[in-house]
Amino acid sequence: MTHLTMDVYLPIVAARQSPASRGEVRRDEVVSITFAGPVTALVQARCAIGPKHFTDFLSLVKLEGQWQIIAKTFHFDLT
């Protein structure tokens, strides 16, 4: 397993070509939302882009009336 620090990973993400610009269809699904209170939530989502099928876990907080993602973990499988 390879581990990258954010200072290495973020420039890689910023430099890659987006799936939309390659004409890849994206399929998204919210699997579940669990509220821990009025301003915190955990979301499980699925996303398929090309041959990759992602499962995302998103931690959200509500700041100034807007939900913001503050942490994300994910796994993907190739089909």
SULFENFEN-V131535 format. One record per pair of residues at least 24 apart in sequence whose C-alpha atoms are under 8 Angstrom apart, sorted by the first residue. I is the first residue (numbers start at 1). J is the second residue. D is the distance in Angstrom with one decimal. If there is no record, write none. Layout:
BEGIN
i = {I,I}
j = {J,J}
d = {D,D}
END
This chain:
BEGIN
i = {19,19,24,24,25,25,26,38,39,51,51,52,52,52,52,53,53,53}
j = {49,50,49,50,49,50,50,62,63,78,79,76,77,78,79,77,78,79}
d = {7.1,7.9,6.6,5.8,6.3,6.7,7.3,8.0,7.6,5.4,5.2,6.1,5.7,4.8,6.5,5.3,6.4,7.3}
END
